[in-house]
């Protein structure tokens, strides 16, 4: 077999495999028995929760990664959109395909799933851009070193017009604190009372607002705990 013939045969085989995979996916998508509805909806709810919470956790550690808001929006919407699709949209489209005799009903029957997907993608873009508060989960906390010491502290801040004043209350189990914004170190705080001030114009702006990070560190510089705050 020539190289050209082998290439053609391989391409044809790949197309057949992809075509069969696509048909299998569609058969699962349009499976409409009660068991399939619950199975698909439950799986999508769990998937959405994992994506939503995982993106929020990662965003709390790397707030400058703005693209994560779109991942959050995707997971957040899937939680509701999965059951909506498989309990209402898919059964409705199947019913219309059997009964629609023309006009708008026939068009919806042919394009209902595409329309549903288009609306979903549009909502992901809108929510990812606007990032409403209900979609954001706040995580602060963190990483523990291999030494295993108990690290405790509460970060309390008051925001003024030009400065932000913060204090680490009930500090224990760490050597010093480092304050940074946008990956740039602003100051190091050594010893009690662990109080510091930040100028607002020093902070890096993200999609959610001006953000800064406070890391509690061991003597050797290991990060023991991490706080992320958005002004």
Number of C-alpha atoms within 10 A of each C-alpha: 7 7 8 9 10 11 12 12 13 12 12 12 12 12 12 12 12 12 12 12 12 12 12 11 12 11 11 13 16 16 17 17 10 10 10 16 23 15 13 19 22 15 14 19 20 14 16 24 17 16 19 26 20 16 22 22 16 13 22 23 17 15 29 18 13 15 14 19 27 20 20 28 27 23 26 24 20 24 22 14 21 21 20 13 20 22 18 12 17 21 17 15 20 16 12 18 17 10 11 16 11 10 8 10 16 17 14 18 20 16 12 20 17 11 12 14 13 12 12 16 15 11 15 22 17 14 19 21 15 15 17 13 9 7 19 20 14 15 17 15 16 15 13 16 15 8 8 9 13 11 18 15 16 11 17 11 16 11 13 10 7 9 14 15 14 16 18 20 15 12 19 13 15 22 17 19 23 18 21 20 20 18 13 13 13 16 14 14 16 12 11 12 12 17 17 15 15 18 13 18 10 16 20 17 18 14 16 17 13 18 21 25 25 22 23 29 21 19 9 7 14 16 19 25 21 20 18 22 18 15 14
